[in-house]
């Protein structure tokens, strides 16, 4: 039988996760850090693969991130 403490911890954890997802989708949570992490992860993939399509896509995302979030990430040289 599952203890009462474990049930409460599970319910609180699920409620917190649901609250974060709702706040993120409504726009009350700043999305810029998440977008920046996503771009950095894709930059690592690009450095391994050197895929020109990925480079062009990354440059577009970096420019949008810089404009919308005020970051100063450098654009890749795809040539």
N, C-alpha and C positions, 0 to 999 in steps of 0.2 A: 504494500500500500504506500502511496506517495505521501510524504509528510506535508503538513499544512504550510510549513515554511517554503518548501520547494514549489508548491502551487502558487503561493503569493509572489515569489520571485519570478516565476514564469509569466504570470499575469502582468506584473509591473514591467517586465522586459518587453513583452509583446505590445503593451499599451505605449511604451516609450518609442518603440520602433514605428508603430502606426502613426504616432504624433509627428515624428520626424519626417516621415514620408508625406504626410498631409501638408505640413508646413513648407516642405521643399517644393511640392507641386503648386501650392498657392503662391509661392514667391516670397514668403516671409523669411526664408533662410537664404543667405547669400550663396549664389551658385558659382561665383567666380573661383573660389579655391578648388571646387570639384572639377570645374572645367580645366583649370590650370594643371591639375594632377593628371587628367586624361590626356592633355596635349603632351605633357612631359613623358608619359608612358609610351605614347605613339612616336615621340622623337627617338626614344630608345629603340623601338622597332625599326624605325627608318635607318638608324645608324648601322643596324645589323643587315638589313635587306637592301638598302639603297634603291628602293622602288620609286621611280619618278612620279607615278600617280599618287602615292602616299605623300611624297614631298609636296606636290602641288596642293593636295588636300590640307596638309599641315600648315602650309603658308596661309591659306585662306582662313583657317581656324585661328592661327596666331594673330593675324591682322584683326579679326573680329574680337578676339580676346583683348588685345591691346586697346582697341577703341572702346569697348563696352566696360572693361574692368580697370582700365588705367595701368595695366601691367606694361613692362618694357621688354618683352621677349623678342629676341632677334629672329628675323625671317631666314629660312634656309636658302642656300645656294643650290638650286636643283640642277645646275648645269654640269 
